[in-house]
Amino acid sequence: MSTEELYALYKTATGITTDTRNITEGCIFFALKGGKFNGNTFAEEALGKGAAYAVIDEAEYAVNERCLLFEDVLETLQRLARYHRQQFDVPVIGLTGSNGKTTNKELLTRVLAQKYKVHATKGNLNNHIGVPLTLLSMPDDTQVAVIEMGANHQKEIELLCAIAEPTHGFITNLGKAHLEGFGGEEGIRKGKGELFDFLKKSGGIVFVNATDEKVVSLVKERNILPVVYYGNDENALQMTAESPVVEFTAPHSGKRYTSHIGGKYNFDNMQTAFNIGLYFNVEEAAAAAAIAGYNPDNNRSQTVEAGSNSFLMDAYNANPSSMEASVKSFAALQTPKKKVVILGDMFELGDYAEKEHAALGELVSRLGFDYVILYGENMQHALPYLPKALYFTDKFSMHNWLLDMKFENTFFLVKGSRSTGLESVLKTFQAVG
């Protein structure tokens, strides 16, 4: 069966799924394989639950004619997604970067939605499976697509670009994320820069924050054209305050807005969404209001109150660059409350783990927080620089210490890699009122 023939079936289906728990009547099930599972073994179950077809790559699991046999299910999913994307003559904005991808995607989607029917990545479906699924859920009336692209090794962004074929794109920043997989900072530059390489070859538009020296340098080194610079001209937002959330002023009206998120790094994200919105002719007032109205959730720069205490929950992910940005921004906040930082391990650093945790400890030692709490095995490398820090390797003990201290009128920054599960800190405080 050709891609075109499969596409004809897709157009009659109710959707695409790779999980038998999400079967809808009339959908197509793609039997993907993983390290610990073989989706082919679920094909019969998927059909029994109502799937119209099951795409498989092992003939022994073809229980009837509704099992569609291909050489490789994943490649078939990716080819189908590319074919569907090629049916659209609309702007497709690809974005990648070390930090802030999802926040940028959410802000930009809200800005563009003031004028267009926007289709964007749901959650963090930003990898070699998630991007195809995002594209295949794009409805026919889409006017602009915003596609988040994640990667932890070189050539991955290149693959995602080949599938999504972006017409526009930007890199949020170039930091120290996935150092192990990329092979260091130069590997990160090469890997993330694959988005710009694709746009250069295809004649697409690159957006660049002119105040980000690393990204500007990358563009000049690779002679990327055309480029739309923003952030240092008459269309730039101005940050007027940050305590504890960012307040900003629109450039032409002079109107002041208060956001729901804090941090200079998040202001840069706002700047990106605002200026790309202007490029696509979204009205200034509508763009600024959309940015101010964005209220993050899922522990992404989310400020939560619990009694007299405040929590800046930035515990969705962490790497050396985002840690540095978070603790510096938190230290700069103007607040009458005591400041406490609760920092968890950073992962996927490989041989860089000891060095980067030690560097974090040295940085935090200079910022003057009232208390520093460290959690996780890797954080032991930060301890030599923080002799007064509290160090825990189990959450039960950490939670008990925090409750025993009976904190009041305190502002907490909670930051760590996702698998540290530091959102439990907030839940502990909320449980006791």
N, C-alpha and C positions, 0 to 999 in steps of 0.2 A: 504494500500500500504506500502511495506517495504522500508527501506532506500535504499536497493540495487536497487529496482525497480525505485524509484525516481531518483537515481543516473544515471540510464540508460537514463532517460528522460533528465536529466541535461546535459549529454554528447552530446545530439543532439541539445540542446538549444544554443542560441547565447549569453547567459549571464544570470546574476541574478540581480534583482533589487527589492527594497522595496518602490520605489517611482514612481507613475504613470507619473511623469514629465520626467522620464528617461527611458521610455519604448522603447525598440528596437524590431524590427520585429523578432519573434521567441524566445524571452527571457522567463524566468519564473519569475512571480511576486509573492513575498512573502508578504502576507497581515498581517504585524505586527500591534500590538496595542500599543498605547501610552496613556499618561494621558489624552490627549484631542482629540484623534482620534481612529478610529477603521478601520484598513486596510481592513477588510472584506468588508466594504461598497464600496471599490474601485475596487473590483475584476472584476465586469462586465466592468467597464471603462478600466481596464488594458487589458482585452481580446479584447475589441473593438479597442484599439490602436495598437494591433498587438502581444501582448504576446501570447506565445504558450500555457501556462498553468498559473493558479493562485492557489497558495497554501493557503488554508483557514482553519479556525478552528471553523466556525459557519455554520451549514448545511443550514440555510435559505438563505445564499448568493451563494449557488451552482446553478448557472444559467444554466450550461450545464456540459457535461462530462469532459470538460477541467478544471473544478474547482476540485482540488485535496484536499479532506478533511482529515485533521489530527487533533490529539487531541490538539496540541499546535504549532502554526506556528514558534515561536521563537526557541523552542527546536528542531523542525524539521530542521530549518536552521542550527543550531549548529551541529546536528548529521550529516547532509549532508556535512558540511564543514570538520568535523573530518574524515569522510569516504574518502573524496577527498584527504585530507592531507595524509592519510594512503596508498595511491597509490604511494607515492613518497618515494624513498630510498635516500634522499639527506639531507645534513645538514640543519636544521631549527634552526636559532638563535633567541631566544626570549630575549627581553630586556624590563626592566622596571626601575623605579626609580622616585625620587621626582622631579628632574629637568633634562632638557636636553635630554629627550627621543627622540624627533623628530630630533634634531641636531645630536645626536649619530647615529640614523637610517640613516640619509642622508649621513653622512660622511662614515659610514661603507659600505653602499650600493655602493657608488662611488669607494671605495677602492676595494671591492670584484669584481666589474664590470670590473676591469682591467684584470681579468682572467676567470670569470664565467658569465653565464647567471643568473642574480639575479632577484628574485621577492621580492618586499618589500612593506610594508604598504604604501598606498597612503594617503597623508595628515595626519590627525590624526584619522584615522579609527582604533582606538586601544581599543575599549570596547567590550562588550558582543555581539554587533551587528557588529561592524566594523571588528573585527578579523575574524569571519566567512566569511564576504564579501571579505576580503583580501585573505583568503585561497581559496575561490571559484573562484577567478580571477587568480589563479596561473596556468600558461600554462604548457603543458606537457613537454616542453624542459627546465624547471627550473632546475638549478644545485645547487643553494643555495637560501634559503629563509630567509629574515630578518623580523621578526614579532614584532612590537611595541605593548606593553601591558600596558594600563593605568588602574588605579583603584582609587576609592575614599573610599573604605571600605574593610575590611578583607574578605577573601574567594573569592574575585573577580579574583585575579591573579591565584588562584587555579583552578577556572573554565576555564579561558583562556588557561591555560597549558593543561587541559584535552582535550580541543578542538584542539589546535595547536600542541600538543605533541613535544615541542622543544627538540632538541638533544644537543644544546649548549645554553648558556645564560649568561647574565651579568646584574648587577644592576648599573645604572649610578651613583647613590649616594643615601644617606638616609638623607633627609632633612625634613623641616616642611611644607609639602604640604598636603592639605585635612585633616588638624588636626581634624576638626569637625567629618568627616566621619570615620576616623580611630580611634578616641578616644585618641589622643595624640601621642607622639613620639614612645612609645613602640608599640602601635598599628600599626604605620607605619613600624617599623622593622618587625613585624610579617607578615603584609600584603605583603610587597615587598619580604620578604624572602620566600614566597610561591613558587617563581620561583626556588630558590635553593633547596627547599624541593622536588619539582617534579624531578629536575635533579638528585638529590641524589638517589631517589627511582628508577629512570629509567636508572641509569648508565650513564647519560649525562655528558658533560664537562662544568665546571663553569669557567668563566674568571673573574679575580679580579685585579683591580688596586692596587698594593701593597702599594701605598702611601695614599690610602683612609682608614684611621683607622677604621671608622665606618663599612664599608663593610668587611674589614679583620676580625674585631671582630665578626661580624655576622657569617662569614664562620667558624671561630674557635669554636664559641659557639655551632653551630649545627653540628660540625664535618663533614662538607661537603667535599666529595672527589669524583672524582679527581678534582683538582683545577689547573688552569694555571695562575700563577701570572705574572704581567708585570709592567713596569713603573719605575723599579729601577735596571735594569740590563743592559747588553751590547746592548740590542736591543731597549732601550728606546730613544725616541726623546728627544732633548734638546731645551728648550725655550731660545732663544738668545736675544729677544727684544719684547716689547709690547707697541708700540706707533704710532698710536692707535690700530694697528692690531698685531696679534702674528706673530713673525718670529721664525722659528725653524730650527734646524740642524738635518739631518739624521744621525743615529749613526755610520754607517760603511763607507759611502762615505764622510761624513763631508760636504756635499753640503747644502747650506743654502736656505731656502724657505720662501716666504712671503705669508701669508694667507690673507683672506678677512674678518676675524673675530677676535675680541679682547677678552681679559679676560683670567685669569688663569684657570677659570672654563671651558672655551672652549678649552684651551690647553689640559686639561685632557680628553676631548672628542676626540680630535685629537689623543692623545696617545692611547686611546682605539681602535679606528678604525685602526690605523697603526699596532698595535701589533696583533690584531685579523687577520688582513690581512696577516701579516707574518706567523701566525700560519697556515693559509690556503694557504701558498706558493705563495702569491703575491709578486712580486719583490719589493725590497725596493724603488727604484726610482719611480716605477709606483704608489706605495702606497702614497709616499710623495707628488708626483705631483697631485694626485687625491685630497688629503686633501687641498693642497694649492689652487687648482682650485675651491673649493666649495665656491660659492657666495650665502649667505643666502638671503631669501626674507621673506615676510609675517611678518615683524617686529620681527624677531628672531635674535638678535645680529647683526642687519643690519646697516651698516654705510652709511649714505646718505648725500650728499652735497647740500646745498641750499644757493647760493651766497657765501659769505665769511664764512658762518656758517656750522658747521658739526653736524649731529644728529646720535647718537647711539640709534637706535630704538630697544628697548627690551620690546615692549609693547604687546607681544602676550599673556603673562601670568606672574603672580607674586605670590610668597609666601614668607614667612620670610627668607628661606634659599637662594632663588634666588635673593631676594632683597639685602641681605647682600653681596652676592658674587658680584653682579653688582655694587653696590656703592663703595665697597672697590676696585674693579678692576678699576673703572672709576677714583677714587681718585689717584690711583697709576700711571695712564697714564702720560707720559711725553709729554706735548704739550704746545706751546706758547700761545694758546688760553685761554680765560676765560672759566671756567667750571660752568655749570648750570645743576642742577638736577631737573627734573619734575617727581614727584612720585605720583602715583594714588593708590587708595585703594587696599588692598589685601582681597580676599573673601574666603569663605569656612573655616573660622577659628573658628566659633561658639563662645564659651566662652573665647577663646584665643585671640579674636580680639583686645581688648583694650591693653592687655599686649604686644602683638607682634608689634602693631603700635607704642606704647610707646618705645619699645626697638629699633625700627628702628629710631625713632627720636633721641634717645640718641646716637646711632651710628653715624648718619649723622652729629650731632653737633660736633663730634670730627674730621671730615674729611676735613673741611676747604674749602667748595665750595664757589664760588663767589655769587651765588644765589641759594636758595632752594625754589621750588614751590611745594606746596602740593595740591592735588585735591581729593575730596571725603569726605564723612561723617566720615569714620573711621580714616582718617588722622588727625582729631582734637586731637586724643590722642598722636600724635607726636609733636604737637605744644608747649607744655610746655618746651620741650628741645630745641626748635628752635624759640626763640622769634623774630628773624629777618626774618623768613620764610614768604613767601606770601601764604595765604591759600584761596582756592576757592572751592565753591560747585557748581558752574555752569561754563560750558566751555566758554560761550560767554564772560563773564568777564575776564576769564583767557586769552583767545585768544587776546582780546583787550589790556590787559596789556602787553602781550608779544610783540605785534606790536608797541605799544606806546613807548616801551623801545628802539626800533630801534637797536637791537643787531647786532653787527658786530664782526667777528673774534672770535666767541664763539662756544664752543663745548657743546652740550646738551646731557644729558642722559635722555631718556624718558622711564619710566618703570612703569607698572601697570597691574592689572588683565585685562583679555581680555575684560570684559564687561564695563570697564571704557572708552574704545574707544579712548585712548590717541594718536592713530595715527593721530587724527585730528590736533594735534599740528604741525606736519610736513606739513600737507596739507595746513594749514593756512599760513605758511611761503612760501611754494611753490606758493601759489595763488598770492602772492604779488611780486613774483620774487626775 
